[in-house]
Amino acid sequence: MGGRTMFRSWRSVVLTNRKFFIAGFIVSLFLAGVVSFYASSSPDGLEKVAGDIGFIET
């Protein structure tokens, strides 16, 4: 019986880790989507300088 108890606890640890990593992956996808939405509306440094100098259209 002792081995069976260890197997159950090992399995529960694996399931807990799997749930943790899946939740972390979902949160990271959500954050990447939110951050990229705001970042895409703001020009980066090179685009700002090109616009200031006036050669952004070339």
Secondary structure, DSSP 8 states (H G I E B T S, - for coil): -HHHHHHHHHHHHHHHHHHHHHHHHHHHHHHHHHHHHHHHHS--HHHHHHHHHT-TT-
